[in-house]
Amino acid sequence: MSGSINFTTPEEIEDALAEAGNDVTDAVTDIVDPIGVPQPAEALDVAGIDLSGLIDDIAGLPSPAAVLDFVSNLGDLNFARLEGLLDQLPPEYRGPDATGQVNTGLSSFLQLQVEVGAALSATARVVQTLGPDAIAMQVRGFDFAINEQYEDSVSGFSAIKVLPADGGPMVFVIDGLEVGSIADSVAAVDLGGLQARSAAFQAMIADAVEAQATLGRGVQFVGPSLGGALAQVAAYEAAEAMQDAGLSVTPGTVRLLTVDALGGRDAAEALNGGTLDPSVLSVINALNIRTQGDLISRIGSHMGETVSFQAVDANGSPIAVTAADAHVNVTSLLRTLPDATLYNAGVRGAPEEISGFSLVANTLGRGVADAYLASNERDDPNALVPLQVPGNAELLNGNTLYRLDANTDGVVDIAVLTSTPVPPAVADLVL
């Protein structure tokens, strides 16, 4: 479908819905078929979605078919189709809405902290793939003990807890979207809400509070893409829980660093009655980094300041990139973050939110998530999924040491030690 349709009255929208009946049905089918609900009408009913009740919410957006098409494509990170849908949005829905970036108490990190934090964002996927026997890791030369792995197969939530050997804060790394995962796709459509409501997410928050109570070293949440949105939510939830527990907290007790994150403010507000407490936000030191041209970080608004970097090649020369290439561009980030000149050229400021995309996700996301939960369709827990992390990898020391050169520059970025040899089937996934 090309162009856009500007609806000005409910009657016009109802007429358009009627005219586009087959398109709407097809679009809804695109959403619900992958999550195991055979009939669109049944899926909408299970989800509590009354299509006529969305009339006011989708006023001004493209046709209903295009709106629902967006929902299915956000989950798959289909950048080409998302860009096509962006072109269809009326101008007033291509920019920010009234609820933009919300500031935290601090947004101050050393350059080295940003570099290591960005590299850490890839470790949850690596550790979870290697399995429960992963016990320690080294990231950009810094050592960490792996204390806990969190995984919820229903919501797709996946994270790890690691303790730095240098005495820094306990770090919780939240995994990003796994392409092909039904659960992760639904969670992305729900702007992270599906996973933020999971028991595994809540267990992680409880562990963060306990870490502060027992160690007093602070905590840090790190995540890329979908994981970045969840890291934003987690930072707020942990800070709030620490205050509720009567712990002594100061600005920076909770740290937050994300890479090309989906906006987390929406999911955090949904968990907290629609508003965020300034006293809780004041406890958080937050920075969101992104590559200019990234599209995902423009969906939903963020907690904490954002700095955008020009995409560069392995030599540090500026390059033009597509939205797909901009998203978590490992080569560009690992070249930029250690380089003082490139790092200092980063521009602070909230990415221009695409309010139409956020509106659709907030309107339909919870219903799609509830329909998924009500269905019997789940990711296959026995499926062997390739790592989906770029770079050159190797297994050494009798398959007990995994090493990854993420940007193929000859320097090991991540190394993970396991207590037992990595099984051959897993080795095939990580190499």
C-alpha positions in Angstrom: 0.0 0.0 0.0 1.4 3.4 -0.9 0.8 6.9 0.4 -1.1 7.7 3.6 -4.7 8.2 4.6 -5.4 11.0 7.0 -8.5 10.2 9.1 -10.2 13.2 10.6 -13.4 11.8 12.0 -14.4 8.5 13.6 -16.9 8.0 10.8 -14.1 8.3 8.2 -12.0 5.7 10.0 -15.0 3.3 10.3 -15.5 3.7 6.5 -11.8 3.0 5.9 -11.9 0.0 8.2 -14.9 -1.4 6.2 -13.2 -0.8 2.9 -10.0 -2.3 4.0 -11.7 -5.4 5.6 -9.6 -8.0 3.8 -6.4 -6.1 4.3 -7.1 -5.8 8.0 -7.8 -9.5 8.3 -4.6 -10.3 6.4 -2.6 -8.0 8.6 -4.0 -9.4 11.8 -3.4 -12.9 10.5 0.2 -11.9 9.9 0.5 -11.1 13.6 -1.4 -13.9 15.2 -0.4 -16.8 12.9 3.2 -16.9 14.2 1.9 -17.0 17.8 -0.4 -19.9 17.2 -3.9 -18.3 17.2 -5.5 -19.5 14.0 -8.4 -17.0 13.7 -7.8 -13.3 13.8 -11.2 -12.6 15.4 -10.5 -15.2 18.1 -7.0 -13.7 18.7 -8.4 -10.2 19.1 -11.1 -11.4 21.4 -8.6 -13.3 23.6 -6.4 -10.3 23.7 -9.3 -8.1 24.7 -8.8 -5.9 21.6 -11.9 -4.3 20.1 -10.9 -3.1 16.7 -13.6 -0.4 16.7 -12.2 0.8 20.1 -9.0 1.7 18.4 -10.6 4.3 16.2 -9.6 7.3 18.2 -6.1 5.9 18.8 -5.2 5.4 15.2 -6.7 8.6 13.9 -4.2 10.3 11.6 -2.1 7.2 11.0 -2.0 5.2 7.7 -4.6 2.6 6.9 -5.4 0.0 9.6 -3.6 -2.6 7.4 -0.4 -0.6 7.5 -0.8 0.0 11.2 -1.1 -3.7 11.9 1.7 -4.4 9.4 4.0 -2.3 11.6 3.2 -4.5 14.6 4.3 -7.6 12.8 7.5 -6.0 11.5 8.7 -4.4 14.7 9.1 -7.8 16.2 11.3 -9.1 13.4 13.4 -6.0 13.1 12.5 -5.8 9.4 14.2 -2.5 8.8 13.3 -2.2 5.1 9.6 -2.6 5.8 9.7 -0.3 8.9 11.3 2.4 6.8 8.5 1.9 4.2 5.9 2.3 6.9 7.7 5.4 8.2 7.3 6.9 4.8 3.6 6.4 4.9 3.1 8.2 8.2 1.7 11.7 8.1 4.4 14.3 8.9 2.9 15.0 12.4 3.5 11.3 13.3 7.1 11.1 12.1 8.5 13.2 14.9 8.3 13.2 18.8 5.2 13.2 20.8 4.6 15.0 24.1 6.3 12.5 26.3 10.0 12.4 25.3 13.2 11.6 27.1 13.0 11.7 30.9 16.2 12.7 32.6 17.8 10.9 35.5 19.9 12.2 38.4 23.1 11.8 36.5 24.4 11.0 33.0 28.1 10.8 33.6 30.4 8.0 32.6 34.1 7.7 31.9 34.9 6.8 28.3 36.4 3.5 29.4 33.2 2.7 31.3 31.2 3.2 28.2 33.5 1.1 26.1 33.4 -1.8 28.5 29.7 -1.5 29.1 29.0 -1.6 25.4 31.0 -4.8 25.0 29.3 -6.3 28.0 26.0 -5.9 26.3 26.8 -8.9 24.0 27.8 -11.2 26.8 24.3 -12.3 27.9 23.7 -14.0 24.6 27.2 -15.6 24.6 26.9 -16.9 28.2 23.4 -18.3 27.8 24.4 -20.1 24.6 27.4 -21.6 26.2 25.2 -22.9 29.0 25.0 -23.1 32.8 28.6 -24.1 33.2 29.9 -20.7 32.2 31.7 -19.4 35.3 33.8 -16.4 34.4 34.6 -14.0 31.6 36.9 -11.3 30.5 35.6 -8.3 28.6 37.9 -5.8 27.0 40.6 -6.9 29.5 38.4 -6.7 32.6 37.5 -9.8 34.6 34.0 -10.8 35.8 32.6 -13.8 37.8 29.3 -15.1 36.4 27.0 -15.4 39.4 23.6 -16.0 37.9 21.7 -16.7 34.7 18.0 -15.6 34.3 15.9 -17.2 31.6 12.2 -17.3 31.0 11.2 -19.3 27.9 7.6 -18.0 27.9 8.4 -14.3 27.8 11.8 -14.7 26.2 13.6 -12.8 29.0 17.2 -13.6 29.2 19.9 -12.0 31.4 23.0 -12.6 33.5 24.5 -11.3 36.7 28.2 -10.7 36.8 30.5 -9.4 39.5 33.5 -7.4 38.4 36.8 -8.4 40.0 37.9 -4.7 40.3 35.3 -3.9 43.0 32.8 -2.1 40.8 29.0 -2.4 40.9 27.2 -5.7 40.3 26.3 -5.8 36.7 23.1 -7.2 35.1 23.3 -7.8 31.4 20.0 -8.1 29.6 19.9 -9.8 26.2 18.5 -8.1 23.1 16.1 -9.5 20.5 16.8 -12.9 19.2 15.7 -12.9 15.5 13.3 -15.8 15.0 12.1 -16.0 18.6 8.4 -15.8 18.8 8.6 -14.6 22.5 11.1 -11.9 21.7 9.1 -10.7 18.7 6.0 -10.3 20.8 8.0 -8.6 23.6 9.4 -6.1 21.1 5.9 -5.3 19.8 5.0 -4.7 23.5 8.0 -2.4 23.9 9.5 -4.8 26.4 6.4 -5.0 28.6 6.0 -8.8 28.2 9.4 -9.5 29.6 9.3 -6.7 32.2 6.2 -8.4 33.7 7.9 -11.8 33.9 8.9 -13.6 37.2 12.5 -13.9 35.9 12.7 -10.1 35.5 11.4 -9.6 39.0 13.9 -12.1 40.4 16.7 -10.0 38.8 15.3 -6.9 40.5 15.3 -8.7 43.8 18.9 -9.8 43.3 19.9 -6.2 42.5 18.4 -5.0 45.8 20.1 -7.8 47.6 23.4 -7.0 46.0 23.2 -3.4 47.1 22.1 -4.4 50.6 25.0 -6.9 51.0 27.8 -5.4 49.0 27.0 -1.7 48.9 28.8 -1.4 45.6 25.9 -0.2 43.5 24.4 -2.0 40.5 24.5 -1.5 36.8 22.1 -2.6 34.1 23.3 -3.0 30.5 21.5 -4.1 27.3 21.3 -3.7 23.6 18.2 -3.1 21.5 15.2 -4.7 23.2 17.5 -5.5 26.1 18.3 -1.8 26.3 14.6 -1.0 26.9 14.4 -3.6 29.6 17.6 -2.3 31.2 16.0 1.1 31.4 12.9 -0.4 33.1 15.1 -2.5 35.4 17.2 0.5 36.5 14.0 2.3 37.6 12.5 -0.8 39.2 15.7 -1.5 41.1 16.1 2.1 42.3 12.5 2.2 43.5 12.8 -1.2 45.3 16.0 0.0 47.0 14.2 3.0 48.3 11.2 1.0 49.4 13.6 -1.4 51.3 15.0 1.6 53.1 18.5 1.2 51.7 20.9 4.1 51.6 21.0 5.3 48.0 22.5 8.3 46.3 22.7 9.6 42.7 24.6 6.9 40.7 23.8 4.0 43.0 22.0 2.5 40.0 23.8 2.8 36.7 22.4 2.3 33.3 24.1 1.9 29.9 22.3 0.9 26.7 23.2 0.4 23.1 20.7 1.3 20.3 17.9 0.7 22.8 14.2 0.5 22.1 12.7 3.2 24.4 12.1 1.9 27.9 10.1 4.8 29.3 6.8 3.5 28.0 7.1 0.0 29.7 8.4 1.6 32.9 5.4 3.9 33.1 3.0 1.1 32.3 4.4 -0.8 35.4 4.0 2.3 37.6 0.5 3.7 36.9 1.6 5.9 34.0 4.0 8.1 35.9 7.6 8.0 37.1 8.8 9.3 40.5 11.5 12.0 40.2 13.0 10.8 43.5 13.5 7.4 42.0 14.9 8.8 38.7 17.4 10.9 40.8 19.1 7.7 42.0 20.0 6.6 38.4 23.1 7.5 36.4 22.1 6.7 32.8 23.5 7.0 29.3 22.1 5.5 26.1 24.5 5.3 23.2 23.4 4.9 19.6 24.8 5.1 16.0 23.3 7.8 13.9 20.8 6.4 11.5 19.6 3.7 13.9 15.8 3.3 13.7 15.0 1.1 16.8 16.2 3.8 19.2 13.6 6.1 17.8 10.7 3.9 18.8 9.5 4.8 22.3 11.1 7.4 24.5 14.1 6.9 26.8 15.2 7.2 30.4 18.4 9.1 30.6 20.4 11.1 28.1 21.4 9.8 24.7 24.6 10.3 22.8 24.7 9.6 19.0 27.9 8.7 17.2 28.7 8.9 13.5 29.1 5.5 11.9 32.7 4.7 11.0 34.5 1.9 9.3 37.4 -0.1 10.8 39.8 2.7 10.0 37.7 5.3 11.8 36.5 7.0 8.6 32.9 8.2 8.5 30.6 6.0 6.4 26.9 6.1 5.3 24.9 3.3 6.7 21.4 1.9 6.3 19.1 1.7 9.3 19.8 -2.1 9.4 23.6 -1.5 9.4 23.4 1.3 12.0 21.7 -0.9 14.5 24.3 -2.3 17.0 27.1 -1.8 14.5 29.9 -3.6 16.3 32.7 -2.5 14.0 31.7 1.2 14.3 31.1 1.1 18.1 34.3 -0.8 19.0 36.3 1.6 16.8 34.6 4.7 18.2 34.4 4.1 21.9 38.1 3.7 22.7 39.1 6.6 20.4 39.0 10.0 22.3 38.5 12.0 19.1 35.7 9.9 17.8 34.1 9.5 21.2 34.2 13.2 22.0 32.5 13.9 18.6 29.4 12.2 19.8 26.3 14.4 20.0 24.1 14.5 23.1 20.4 14.7 22.7 17.3 12.5 22.5 16.9 10.7 19.2 13.8 12.0 17.3 11.1 9.6 18.4 8.7 8.3 15.7 5.6 9.0 17.6 3.3 7.0 15.2 5.3 3.8 15.8 5.2 4.3 19.5 1.4 5.0 19.4 0.7 1.8 17.6 3.0 -0.3 19.8 1.4 1.2 23.0 -2.1 0.7 21.6 -1.7 -2.9 20.4 1.3 -4.3 22.2 -0.3 -5.4 25.5 -3.1 -7.1 23.6 -0.8 -8.9 21.3 1.3 -10.0 24.3 -1.9 -11.3 26.1 -3.0 -13.1 23.0 0.4 -14.8 22.8 0.3 -15.8 26.5 -3.2 -17.2 26.0 -2.0 -19.3 23.0 -0.1 -22.6 23.2 2.6 -21.5 20.8 6.1 -21.1 22.3 9.7 -21.2 21.1 11.0 -24.7 21.0 13.1 -25.1 24.2 15.2 -27.8 22.5 16.0 -25.7 19.4 19.6 -25.1 18.7 19.8 -21.4 17.8 23.0 -19.9 16.2 24.6 -17.3 18.4 23.7 -14.3 16.2 26.8 -12.4 17.4 29.2 -11.1 14.8 33.0 -11.7 14.7 35.6 -14.4 14.7 35.2 -17.0 17.5 37.3 -19.9 18.7 37.2 -22.6 21.5 40.5 -23.4 23.3 41.7 -25.4 26.3 39.7 -28.5 25.5 36.6 -26.5 24.6 36.5 -24.7 28.0 37.6 -21.3 26.8 35.5 -19.4 24.3 37.1 -16.3 22.7 35.4 -13.7 20.4 36.9 -11.0 18.3 33.7 -9.2 17.7 35.0 -6.6 15.1 37.6 -8.9 13.6 40.5 -6.5 14.4 42.7 -9.3 15.8 41.9 -8.3 19.5 39.8 -10.6 21.7 36.8 -8.6 23.0 35.1 -11.3 25.0 36.4 -14.5 26.6 34.2 -16.9 28.6 35.5 -19.7 30.8 33.4 -22.8 31.4 33.8 -25.4 34.1 33.2 -28.3 31.7 33.9 -28.7 28.0 31.4 -27.1 25.7 29.4 -29.9 24.0 29.9 -30.3 20.2 26.4 -29.2 19.4 26.9 -26.0 21.3 30.3 -25.5 19.8 28.7 -25.5 16.3 26.4 -22.7 17.4 29.1 -20.4 18.8 31.8 -20.8 16.2 
